[in-house]
């Protein structure tokens, strides 16, 4: 068995390789050509081996996707016996439906490309839309980071904590976390002004005064809704507020926006190579892979 840590997930891939019994880690070489084209090479023979490629596809998505495609093709051309990919953040998973005539179904393009290149099995983390999983005909596993977050916060001293879901659809996940942490939960409601377009957020039927809040989301992108929720909670007297997500994309000034709104910390996994990737996915992947 050989683990190939892709350029976007070097640390995570190496950690997985060290945790998996009897696994070797393949070094890779990668570079950009002057014209912007990219190059990768698996610097180890993989013929007849089960190859595990670890490559997330966070922004720049197209760049990291092309690296992933090249790694898969390199392993297949080198006659790997089996190819498994762990793609913690699967790019374009939010483009899972067509709304207008002439639009592509981009998430399907990504899934079919991965599959057609010769991958045998796929692992992802907290996929934004489970509809995307149906675009694969090969085995696909959607790992959940919720237990990792619960373990993290069980080791922190919290004052009357409250789990907050970003919307009613995510309430079930918040309820599971609340049970694990022996605390309450609620969700955010959003209303848009029909004239100005401004979004107002409120917490559903819950007093947050003097409580520590854990706002739990799958993706933090621009951080706009998260910042609004934090500001509102602070005005209502909340104590510490943790902005928690599986995928800390934190586009543009999202980091500053969230922290300036009053967040105590931003907690994410290393599905994204970020300064806020405080929780490793290595043990979760190894556990699911070896079961």
ZADO-1210 file (C-alpha; in nm, 4 decimals, padded with zeros to 6 digits):
<atoms>
<atom x="00.0000" y="00.0000" z="00.0000" code="UNK" pos="1"/>
<atom x="00.1357" y="00.3418" z="-00.0975" code="UNK" pos="2"/>
<atom x="00.0050" y="00.6808" z="00.0186" code="UNK" pos="3"/>
<atom x="00.0557" y="00.9697" z="-00.2226" code="UNK" pos="4"/>
<atom x="00.0213" y="01.3072" z="-00.0447" code="UNK" pos="5"/>
<atom x="-00.0920" y="01.5562" z="-00.3093" code="UNK" pos="6"/>
<atom x="00.0455" y="01.9113" z="-00.3239" code="UNK" pos="7"/>
<atom x="-00.2657" y="02.0545" z="-00.1538" code="UNK" pos="8"/>
<atom x="-00.2607" y="01.8005" z="00.1317" code="UNK" pos="9"/>
<atom x="00.1023" y="01.7203" z="00.2008" code="UNK" pos="10"/>
<atom x="00.0859" y="01.7262" z="00.5804" code="UNK" pos="11"/>
<atom x="-00.2421" y="01.5342" z="00.5975" code="UNK" pos="12"/>
<atom x="-00.1226" y="01.2730" z="00.3477" code="UNK" pos="13"/>
<atom x="00.2020" y="01.2138" z="00.5355" code="UNK" pos="14"/>
<atom x="00.0140" y="01.1829" z="00.8649" code="UNK" pos="15"/>
<atom x="-00.2201" y="00.9258" z="00.7112" code="UNK" pos="16"/>
<atom x="00.0747" y="00.7346" z="00.5693" code="UNK" pos="17"/>
<atom x="00.2350" y="00.7218" z="00.9127" code="UNK" pos="18"/>
<atom x="-00.0854" y="00.5963" z="01.0769" code="UNK" pos="19"/>
<atom x="-00.1729" y="00.3271" z="00.8242" code="UNK" pos="20"/>
<atom x="-00.0063" y="-00.0066" z="00.9054" code="UNK" pos="21"/>
<atom x="00.2320" y="-00.1344" z="00.6394" code="UNK" pos="22"/>
<atom x="00.1926" y="00.1738" z="00.4211" code="UNK" pos="23"/>
<atom x="00.4747" y="00.3503" z="00.2382" code="UNK" pos="24"/>
<atom x="00.4660" y="00.7197" z="00.1560" code="UNK" pos="25"/>
<atom x="00.5490" y="00.8188" z="-00.2005" code="UNK" pos="26"/>
<atom x="00.7266" y="01.1511" z="-00.2472" code="UNK" pos="27"/>
<atom x="00.5972" y="01.3611" z="-00.5332" code="UNK" pos="28"/>
<atom x="00.7518" y="01.6302" z="-00.7483" code="UNK" pos="29"/>
<atom x="00.5419" y="01.9188" z="-00.8692" code="UNK" pos="30"/>
<atom x="00.5999" y="02.2544" z="-01.0353" code="UNK" pos="31"/>
<atom x="00.4379" y="02.5237" z="-01.2483" code="UNK" pos="32"/>
<atom x="00.5658" y="02.5994" z="-01.5963" code="UNK" pos="33"/>
<atom x="00.6162" y="02.9642" z="-01.7010" code="UNK" pos="34"/>
<atom x="00.2965" y="02.9537" z="-01.9103" code="UNK" pos="35"/>
<atom x="00.0885" y="02.8473" z="-01.6090" code="UNK" pos="36"/>
<atom x="00.0581" y="02.4763" z="-01.6907" code="UNK" pos="37"/>
<atom x="00.1339" y="02.2374" z="-01.4061" code="UNK" pos="38"/>
<atom x="00.3358" y="01.9199" z="-01.3633" code="UNK" pos="39"/>
<atom x="00.3284" y="01.6420" z="-01.1031" code="UNK" pos="40"/>
<atom x="00.5165" y="01.3147" z="-01.0761" code="UNK" pos="41"/>
<atom x="00.4887" y="01.0274" z="-00.8290" code="UNK" pos="42"/>
<atom x="00.8524" y="00.9629" z="-00.7415" code="UNK" pos="43"/>
<atom x="00.8082" y="00.5972" z="-00.6446" code="UNK" pos="44"/>
<atom x="00.7138" y="00.2800" z="-00.8299" code="UNK" pos="45"/>
<atom x="00.3498" y="00.1904" z="-00.7665" code="UNK" pos="46"/>
<atom x="00.3009" y="-00.1007" z="-01.0076" code="UNK" pos="47"/>
<atom x="00.0807" y="-00.3667" z="-00.8483" code="UNK" pos="48"/>
<atom x="00.0195" y="-00.1550" z="-00.5380" code="UNK" pos="49"/>
<atom x="-00.2932" y="-00.0144" z="-00.3762" code="UNK" pos="50"/>
<atom x="-00.2407" y="00.3617" z="-00.4091" code="UNK" pos="51"/>
<atom x="-00.4153" y="00.6125" z="-00.1804" code="UNK" pos="52"/>
<atom x="-00.4061" y="00.9662" z="-00.3195" code="UNK" pos="53"/>
<atom x="-00.4742" y="01.2403" z="-00.0632" code="UNK" pos="54"/>
<atom x="-00.5561" y="01.5689" z="-00.2344" code="UNK" pos="55"/>
<atom x="-00.8098" y="01.8292" z="-00.1281" code="UNK" pos="56"/>
<atom x="-00.9478" y="02.0680" z="-00.3892" code="UNK" pos="57"/>
<atom x="-01.0028" y="02.3924" z="-00.1991" code="UNK" pos="58"/>
<atom x="-00.9328" y="02.7266" z="-00.3747" code="UNK" pos="59"/>
<atom x="-00.7762" y="02.7635" z="-00.6217" code="UNK" pos="60"/>
<atom x="-01.0129" y="02.4762" z="-00.7066" code="UNK" pos="61"/>
<atom x="-00.9245" y="02.4253" z="-01.0721" code="UNK" pos="62"/>
<atom x="-00.5528" y="02.4212" z="-00.9941" code="UNK" pos="63"/>
<atom x="-00.5912" y="02.1582" z="-00.7227" code="UNK" pos="64"/>
<atom x="-00.8345" y="01.9547" z="-00.9325" code="UNK" pos="65"/>
<atom x="-00.5861" y="01.9365" z="-01.2193" code="UNK" pos="66"/>
<atom x="-00.3163" y="01.8182" z="-00.9788" code="UNK" pos="67"/>
<atom x="-00.5578" y="01.5497" z="-00.8583" code="UNK" pos="68"/>
<atom x="-00.6380" y="01.4414" z="-01.2149" code="UNK" pos="69"/>
<atom x="-00.2683" y="01.4191" z="-01.2994" code="UNK" pos="70"/>
<atom x="-00.1921" y="01.2118" z="-00.9891" code="UNK" pos="71"/>
<atom x="-00.4742" y="00.9690" z="-01.0675" code="UNK" pos="72"/>
<atom x="-00.3605" y="00.9341" z="-01.4286" code="UNK" pos="73"/>
<atom x="00.0009" y="00.8878" z="-01.3205" code="UNK" pos="74"/>
<atom x="-00.0964" y="00.6074" z="-01.0811" code="UNK" pos="75"/>
<atom x="-00.3150" y="00.4369" z="-01.3415" code="UNK" pos="76"/>
<atom x="-00.0483" y="00.4636" z="-01.6129" code="UNK" pos="77"/>
<atom x="00.2028" y="00.3202" z="-01.3674" code="UNK" pos="78"/>
<atom x="-00.0215" y="00.0125" z="-01.3322" code="UNK" pos="79"/>
<atom x="-00.1403" y="00.0597" z="-00.9756" code="UNK" pos="80"/>
<atom x="-00.3539" y="-00.2362" z="-00.8679" code="UNK" pos="81"/>
<atom x="-00.6175" y="-00.0144" z="-00.7036" code="UNK" pos="82"/>
<atom x="-00.6606" y="00.3608" z="-00.6629" code="UNK" pos="83"/>
<atom x="-00.8372" y="00.5174" z="-00.3656" code="UNK" pos="84"/>
<atom x="-00.8721" y="00.8948" z="-00.3401" code="UNK" pos="85"/>
<atom x="-00.9326" y="01.0934" z="-00.0234" code="UNK" pos="86"/>
<atom x="-01.0604" y="01.4352" z="-00.1320" code="UNK" pos="87"/>
<atom x="-01.1615" y="01.6067" z="00.1938" code="UNK" pos="88"/>
<atom x="-01.3001" y="01.9155" z="00.0226" code="UNK" pos="89"/>
<atom x="-01.4570" y="01.8223" z="-00.3101" code="UNK" pos="90"/>
<atom x="-01.4712" y="02.1347" z="-00.5253" code="UNK" pos="91"/>
<atom x="-01.7938" y="02.2332" z="-00.7013" code="UNK" pos="92"/>
<atom x="-02.0103" y="02.0255" z="-00.4658" code="UNK" pos="93"/>
<atom x="-02.2337" y="02.3308" z="-00.4224" code="UNK" pos="94"/>
<atom x="-02.3104" y="02.3257" z="-00.7956" code="UNK" pos="95"/>
<atom x="-02.5316" y="02.0189" z="-00.7704" code="UNK" pos="96"/>
<atom x="-02.8368" y="02.1431" z="-00.9619" code="UNK" pos="97"/>
<atom x="-02.9218" y="02.3263" z="-01.2826" code="UNK" pos="98"/>
<atom x="-03.1381" y="02.6345" z="-01.2377" code="UNK" pos="99"/>
<atom x="-03.1350" y="02.7878" z="-01.5869" code="UNK" pos="100"/>
<atom x="-03.1288" y="02.6482" z="-01.9386" code="UNK" pos="101"/>
<atom x="-02.7768" y="02.6229" z="-02.0737" code="UNK" pos="102"/>
<atom x="-02.6091" y="02.5692" z="-01.7349" code="UNK" pos="103"/>
<atom x="-02.3704" y="02.2754" z="-01.6817" code="UNK" pos="104"/>
<atom x="-02.3963" y="02.0376" z="-01.3872" code="UNK" pos="105"/>
<atom x="-02.0425" y="02.1051" z="-01.2749" code="UNK" pos="106"/>
<atom x="-02.0323" y="01.8725" z="-00.9756" code="UNK" pos="107"/>
<atom x="-02.1196" y="01.5845" z="-01.2102" code="UNK" pos="108"/>
<atom x="-01.8330" y="01.6828" z="-01.4423" code="UNK" pos="109"/>
<atom x="-01.5880" y="01.6613" z="-01.1526" code="UNK" pos="110"/>
<atom x="-01.7191" y="01.3255" z="-01.0278" code="UNK" pos="111"/>
<atom x="-01.7249" y="01.1669" z="-01.3732" code="UNK" pos="112"/>
<atom x="-01.3744" y="01.2902" z="-01.4517" code="UNK" pos="113"/>
<atom x="-01.2383" y="01.1382" z="-01.1313" code="UNK" pos="114"/>
<atom x="-01.4141" y="00.8105" z="-01.2013" code="UNK" pos="115"/>
<atom x="-01.3242" y="00.7945" z="-01.5716" code="UNK" pos="116"/>
<atom x="-00.9564" y="00.8470" z="-01.4951" code="UNK" pos="117"/>
<atom x="-00.9604" y="00.5127" z="-01.3163" code="UNK" pos="118"/>
<atom x="-01.0311" y="00.5675" z="-00.9478" code="UNK" pos="119"/>
<atom x="-01.1792" y="00.2643" z="-00.7721" code="UNK" pos="120"/>
<atom x="-01.3016" y="00.4243" z="-00.4490" code="UNK" pos="121"/>
<atom x="-01.3539" y="00.7787" z="-00.3182" code="UNK" pos="122"/>
<atom x="-01.3606" y="00.9308" z="00.0307" code="UNK" pos="123"/>
<atom x="-01.4810" y="01.2863" z="00.0955" code="UNK" pos="124"/>
<atom x="-01.5594" y="01.4876" z="00.4089" code="UNK" pos="125"/>
<atom x="-01.8937" y="01.6468" z="00.5003" code="UNK" pos="126"/>
<atom x="-02.0072" y="01.6894" z="00.1404" code="UNK" pos="127"/>
<atom x="-02.2214" y="02.0022" z="00.1050" code="UNK" pos="128"/>
<atom x="-02.4869" y="01.8189" z="-00.0971" code="UNK" pos="129"/>
<atom x="-02.5404" y="01.4445" z="-00.0789" code="UNK" pos="130"/>
<atom x="-02.6867" y="01.4633" z="-00.4305" code="UNK" pos="131"/>
<atom x="-02.3283" y="01.4858" z="-00.5535" code="UNK" pos="132"/>
<atom x="-02.2479" y="01.1386" z="-00.4202" code="UNK" pos="133"/>
<atom x="-02.4985" y="00.9911" z="-00.6650" code="UNK" pos="134"/>
<atom x="-02.2886" y="01.1089" z="-00.9603" code="UNK" pos="135"/>
<atom x="-02.0354" y="00.8354" z="-00.8759" code="UNK" pos="136"/>
<atom x="-02.1015" y="00.4741" z="-00.9717" code="UNK" pos="137"/>
<atom x="-01.7943" y="00.3554" z="-00.7798" code="UNK" pos="138"/>
<atom x="-01.7986" y="00.3234" z="-00.3979" code="UNK" pos="139"/>
<atom x="-01.7956" y="00.6644" z="-00.2289" code="UNK" pos="140"/>
<atom x="-01.7782" y="00.7377" z="00.1446" code="UNK" pos="141"/>
<atom x="-01.8829" y="01.0654" z="00.3076" code="UNK" pos="142"/>
<atom x="-01.6867" y="01.1017" z="00.6325" code="UNK" pos="143"/>
<atom x="-01.8299" y="01.3165" z="00.9125" code="UNK" pos="144"/>
<atom x="-01.6185" y="01.5452" z="01.1295" code="UNK" pos="145"/>
<atom x="-01.8802" y="01.5867" z="01.4025" code="UNK" pos="146"/>
<atom x="-01.7191" y="01.3431" z="01.6494" code="UNK" pos="147"/>
<atom x="-01.3852" y="01.5198" z="01.6060" code="UNK" pos="148"/>
<atom x="-01.5438" y="01.8531" z="01.6984" code="UNK" pos="149"/>
<atom x="-01.7200" y="01.7003" z="01.9981" code="UNK" pos="150"/>
<atom x="-01.3946" y="01.5469" z="02.1222" code="UNK" pos="151"/>
<atom x="-01.2220" y="01.8833" z="02.0790" code="UNK" pos="152"/>
<atom x="-01.4797" y="02.0772" z="02.2813" code="UNK" pos="153"/>
<atom x="-01.5100" y="01.8089" z="02.5478" code="UNK" pos="154"/>
<atom x="-01.1531" y="01.9042" z="02.6419" code="UNK" pos="155"/>
<atom x="-01.2316" y="02.2742" z="02.6743" code="UNK" pos="156"/>
<atom x="-01.3926" y="02.4369" z="02.9766" code="UNK" pos="157"/>
<atom x="-01.7168" y="02.5902" z="02.8507" code="UNK" pos="158"/>
<atom x="-01.9712" y="02.8014" z="03.0388" code="UNK" pos="159"/>
<atom x="-02.3300" y="02.6807" z="02.9832" code="UNK" pos="160"/>
<atom x="-02.2567" y="02.5983" z="02.6168" code="UNK" pos="161"/>
<atom x="-02.5028" y="02.6143" z="02.3294" code="UNK" pos="162"/>
<atom x="-02.4686" y="02.4555" z="01.9844" code="UNK" pos="163"/>
<atom x="-02.5935" y="02.6768" z="01.7016" code="UNK" pos="164"/>
<atom x="-02.6812" y="02.5394" z="01.3561" code="UNK" pos="165"/>
<atom x="-02.6558" y="02.7741" z="01.0544" code="UNK" pos="166"/>
<atom x="-03.0126" y="02.6892" z="00.9483" code="UNK" pos="167"/>
<atom x="-03.3002" y="02.4582" z="01.0339" code="UNK" pos="168"/>
<atom x="-03.1762" y="02.1963" z="00.7858" code="UNK" pos="169"/>
<atom x="-02.8570" y="02.1533" z="00.9892" code="UNK" pos="170"/>
<atom x="-03.0400" y="02.1202" z="01.3200" code="UNK" pos="171"/>
<atom x="-03.0121" y="01.7407" z="01.3294" code="UNK" pos="172"/>
<atom x="-02.6315" y="01.7599" z="01.3283" code="UNK" pos="173"/>
<atom x="-02.6426" y="02.0266" z="01.6000" code="UNK" pos="174"/>
<atom x="-02.8684" y="01.8059" z="01.8112" code="UNK" pos="175"/>
<atom x="-02.6191" y="01.5186" z="01.7890" code="UNK" pos="176"/>
<atom x="-02.3384" y="01.7494" z="01.8999" code="UNK" pos="177"/>
<atom x="-02.5523" y="01.8910" z="02.1802" code="UNK" pos="178"/>
<atom x="-02.6212" y="01.5419" z="02.3111" code="UNK" pos="179"/>
<atom x="-02.2501" y="01.4555" z="02.3050" code="UNK" pos="180"/>
<atom x="-02.1624" y="01.7773" z="02.4882" code="UNK" pos="181"/>
<atom x="-02.4659" y="01.7579" z="02.7203" code="UNK" pos="182"/>
<atom x="-02.5962" y="02.1013" z="02.6275" code="UNK" pos="183"/>
<atom x="-02.8734" y="02.2766" z="02.4364" code="UNK" pos="184"/>
<atom x="-02.8971" y="02.3676" z="02.0693" code="UNK" pos="185"/>
<atom x="-03.0754" y="02.6097" z="01.8404" code="UNK" pos="186"/>
<atom x="-03.0526" y="02.7369" z="01.4837" code="UNK" pos="187"/>
<atom x="-03.0210" y="03.0613" z="01.2934" code="UNK" pos="188"/>
<atom x="-03.3089" y="03.2022" z="01.0930" code="UNK" pos="189"/>
<atom x="-03.2406" y="03.4399" z="00.8036" code="UNK" pos="190"/>
<atom x="-03.4790" y="03.6928" z="00.6545" code="UNK" pos="191"/>
<atom x="-03.4089" y="03.9084" z="00.3505" code="UNK" pos="192"/>
<atom x="-03.5558" y="04.2572" z="00.3110" code="UNK" pos="193"/>
<atom x="-03.7436" y="04.2531" z="-00.0198" code="UNK" pos="194"/>
<atom x="-03.6593" y="04.6182" z="-00.0887" code="UNK" pos="195"/>
<atom x="-03.2950" y="04.6492" z="00.0233" code="UNK" pos="196"/>
<atom x="-03.1822" y="04.2856" z="-00.0062" code="UNK" pos="197"/>
<atom x="-03.0265" y="04.3084" z="00.3410" code="UNK" pos="198"/>
<atom x="-03.0173" y="03.9809" z="00.5368" code="UNK" pos="199"/>
<atom x="-03.1124" y="03.9768" z="00.9056" code="UNK" pos="200"/>
<atom x="-03.0215" y="03.6812" z="01.1260" code="UNK" pos="201"/>
<atom x="-03.1846" y="03.5762" z="01.4523" code="UNK" pos="202"/>
<atom x="-03.1510" y="03.2833" z="01.6904" code="UNK" pos="203"/>
<atom x="-03.4608" y="03.0667" z="01.7154" code="UNK" pos="204"/>
<atom x="-03.6258" y="03.0828" z="02.0604" code="UNK" pos="205"/>
<atom x="-03.3084" y="03.0843" z="02.2685" code="UNK" pos="206"/>
<atom x="-03.1509" y="03.3163" z="02.5264" code="UNK" pos="207"/>
<atom x="-02.7730" y="03.3295" z="02.4751" code="UNK" pos="208"/>
<atom x="-02.6833" y="03.5706" z="02.7560" code="UNK" pos="209"/>
<atom x="-02.3784" y="03.4565" z="02.9543" code="UNK" pos="210"/>
<atom x="-02.3417" y="03.1405" z="02.7447" code="UNK" pos="211"/>
<atom x="-02.0552" y="03.0063" z="02.5306" code="UNK" pos="212"/>
<atom x="-02.1678" y="02.9423" z="02.1735" code="UNK" pos="213"/>
<atom x="-02.0416" y="02.6908" z="01.9177" code="UNK" pos="214"/>
<atom x="-02.1694" y="02.7889" z="01.5725" code="UNK" pos="215"/>
<atom x="-02.1327" y="02.4734" z="01.3657" code="UNK" pos="216"/>
<atom x="-02.1255" y="02.4847" z="00.9826" code="UNK" pos="217"/>
<atom x="-01.9894" y="02.2670" z="00.7035" code="UNK" pos="218"/>
<atom x="-01.8187" y="02.5479" z="00.5061" code="UNK" pos="219"/>
<atom x="-01.7108" y="02.8992" z="00.5988" code="UNK" pos="220"/>
<atom x="-01.6517" y="03.0811" z="00.2705" code="UNK" pos="221"/>
<atom x="-01.6813" y="03.4605" z="00.2824" code="UNK" pos="222"/>
<atom x="-01.7954" y="03.4466" z="00.6452" code="UNK" pos="223"/>
<atom x="-02.0772" y="03.6980" z="00.5973" code="UNK" pos="224"/>
<atom x="-02.3577" y="03.5016" z="00.7614" code="UNK" pos="225"/>
<atom x="-02.1251" y="03.3744" z="01.0341" code="UNK" pos="226"/>
<atom x="-02.0148" y="03.7299" z="01.1188" code="UNK" pos="227"/>
<atom x="-02.3754" y="03.8523" z="01.1342" code="UNK" pos="228"/>
<atom x="-02.4670" y="03.5670" z="01.3690" code="UNK" pos="229"/>
<atom x="-02.1707" y="03.6416" z="01.5945" code="UNK" pos="230"/>
<atom x="-02.2521" y="04.0146" z="01.6099" code="UNK" pos="231"/>
<atom x="-02.6134" y="03.9395" z="01.6957" code="UNK" pos="232"/>
<atom x="-02.5130" y="03.6910" z="01.9676" code="UNK" pos="233"/>
<atom x="-02.2666" y="03.9381" z="02.1149" code="UNK" pos="234"/>
<atom x="-02.5369" y="04.2070" z="02.1315" code="UNK" pos="235"/>
<atom x="-02.7519" y="03.9579" z="02.3234" code="UNK" pos="236"/>
<atom x="-02.4783" y="03.9005" z="02.5810" code="UNK" pos="237"/>
<atom x="-02.3079" y="03.5790" z="02.4660" code="UNK" pos="238"/>
<atom x="-01.9689" y="03.5023" z="02.6207" code="UNK" pos="239"/>
<atom x="-01.7202" y="03.3109" z="02.4070" code="UNK" pos="240"/>
<atom x="-01.8213" y="03.2301" z="02.0500" code="UNK" pos="241"/>
<atom x="-01.6474" y="02.9630" z="01.8426" code="UNK" pos="242"/>
<atom x="-01.6918" y="02.9608" z="01.4648" code="UNK" pos="243"/>
<atom x="-01.6568" y="02.5926" z="01.3743" code="UNK" pos="244"/>
<atom x="-01.6529" y="02.4309" z="01.0308" code="UNK" pos="245"/>
<atom x="-01.5337" y="02.1248" z="00.8433" code="UNK" pos="246"/>
<atom x="-01.3958" y="02.3329" z="00.5554" code="UNK" pos="247"/>
<atom x="-01.2363" y="02.6678" z="00.6540" code="UNK" pos="248"/>
<atom x="-01.2136" y="02.8233" z="00.3059" code="UNK" pos="249"/>
<atom x="-01.2138" y="03.1750" z="00.4561" code="UNK" pos="250"/>
<atom x="-01.2180" y="03.3617" z="00.1248" code="UNK" pos="251"/>
<atom x="-01.0870" y="03.7193" z="00.1022" code="UNK" pos="252"/>
<atom x="-01.1210" y="03.8932" z="00.4406" code="UNK" pos="253"/>
<atom x="-01.3444" y="03.6286" z="00.6029" code="UNK" pos="254"/>
<atom x="-01.0941" y="03.5703" z="00.8836" code="UNK" pos="255"/>
<atom x="-01.0877" y="03.9374" z="00.9828" code="UNK" pos="256"/>
<atom x="-01.4636" y="03.9724" z="00.9407" code="UNK" pos="257"/>
<atom x="-01.5368" y="03.6831" z="01.1787" code="UNK" pos="258"/>
<atom x="-01.2799" y="03.7728" z="01.4434" code="UNK" pos="259"/>
<atom x="-01.3706" y="04.1424" z="01.4388" code="UNK" pos="260"/>
<atom x="-01.7355" y="04.0440" z="01.4812" code="UNK" pos="261"/>
<atom x="-01.6371" y="03.8966" z="01.8176" code="UNK" pos="262"/>
<atom x="-01.5463" y="03.5316" z="01.7593" code="UNK" pos="263"/>
<atom x="-01.3167" y="03.3812" z="02.0200" code="UNK" pos="264"/>
<atom x="-01.1622" y="03.1465" z="01.7651" code="UNK" pos="265"/>
<atom x="-01.2184" y="02.9791" z="01.4295" code="UNK" pos="266"/>
<atom x="-01.1924" y="02.6007" z="01.4467" code="UNK" pos="267"/>
<atom x="-01.1583" y="02.4010" z="01.1253" code="UNK" pos="268"/>
<atom x="-01.0209" y="02.0717" z="01.0006" code="UNK" pos="269"/>
<atom x="-00.7216" y="02.0289" z="00.7758" code="UNK" pos="270"/>
<atom x="-00.9406" y="01.9614" z="00.4759" code="UNK" pos="271"/>
<atom x="-00.8009" y="02.3057" z="00.3919" code="UNK" pos="272"/>
<atom x="-00.4401" y="02.4053" z="00.4522" code="UNK" pos="273"/>
<atom x="-00.5268" y="02.6957" z="00.6817" code="UNK" pos="274"/>
<atom x="-00.3955" y="02.8544" z="00.9993" code="UNK" pos="275"/>
<atom x="-00.7315" y="02.7548" z="01.1511" code="UNK" pos="276"/>
<atom x="-00.6986" y="02.3864" z="01.0555" code="UNK" pos="277"/>
<atom x="-00.6796" y="02.2858" z="01.4208" code="UNK" pos="278"/>
<atom x="-00.8303" y="01.9368" z="01.3884" code="UNK" pos="279"/>
<atom x="-00.6632" y="01.6626" z="01.1843" code="UNK" pos="280"/>
<atom x="-00.8650" y="01.4231" z="00.9699" code="UNK" pos="281"/>
<atom x="-00.5935" y="01.1571" z="00.9600" code="UNK" pos="282"/>
<atom x="-00.7276" y="00.9340" z="01.2370" code="UNK" pos="283"/>
<atom x="-01.0846" y="00.9616" z="01.1039" code="UNK" pos="284"/>
<atom x="-00.9811" y="00.8532" z="00.7554" code="UNK" pos="285"/>
<atom x="-00.7637" y="00.5675" z="00.8816" code="UNK" pos="286"/>
<atom x="-01.0424" y="00.4406" z="01.1074" code="UNK" pos="287"/>
<atom x="-01.3003" y="00.4432" z="00.8258" code="UNK" pos="288"/>
<atom x="-01.0584" y="00.3029" z="00.5685" code="UNK" pos="289"/>
<atom x="-00.9425" y="00.0104" z="00.7802" code="UNK" pos="290"/>
<atom x="-01.2842" y="-00.0967" z="00.9111" code="UNK" pos="291"/>
</atoms>
